Amino acid sequence: MSFITIPPNLTRFRLVNAHVPVCLVADAAQLKADAGGLAPCDIVIEKEHIAAIGPAAAANDGLPRFDLDRGIAFPRLVDVHTHIDKGHIWQRAQNRDGTHMGARMAVMADREKNWSRDDVAKRMDFALRCAFAHGTGALRTHIDSYPKQTPVSWPLFAEMREHWKGRIALQAV
């Protein structure tokens, strides 16, 4: 896998030599899919949004072009069940028997011992940076709502939602 770097001040450009799953394109009539359902195309990006997806264009329309080298372009992921306040505690709170109850007990003990505002903030931020790096565009998470934790975790989640606005849409339950 390779990555392209788009200059941050560039607001309109063309991704060329891309492939997309036609089943995910709203108006795919102009695209010709192969046996695997992928179609070669160009994607025009305008102000961080897809402006057009169409057949590969040989003509130069003056837009800056970035070659995806036959890479497949997918929409961003939606993660509908996470626990960003509970994650990344394995080094200090293992679930030794691998059971659901073992996990609950490990989390409860770790919460009592370690869950400060700073600790939860670092783990939430790490979870969101990982999710974003792997293509997540929306994430729904459970948040611990025990009396001692509620006044820490919920306001912190609201801060994270604001901080990540425009990169990951966040919903908590």
Secondary structure by P-SEA (a helix, b strand, c coil): cbbbbcccccccccccccccccccccccccccccccccccbbbbbccccccccccccccccccbbbbccbbbbbcccccccccccccccccccccccccaaaaaaaaaaaaaccccaaaaaaaaaaaaaaaaaacccbbbbbcccccccccccaaaaaaaaaaaccccccccc
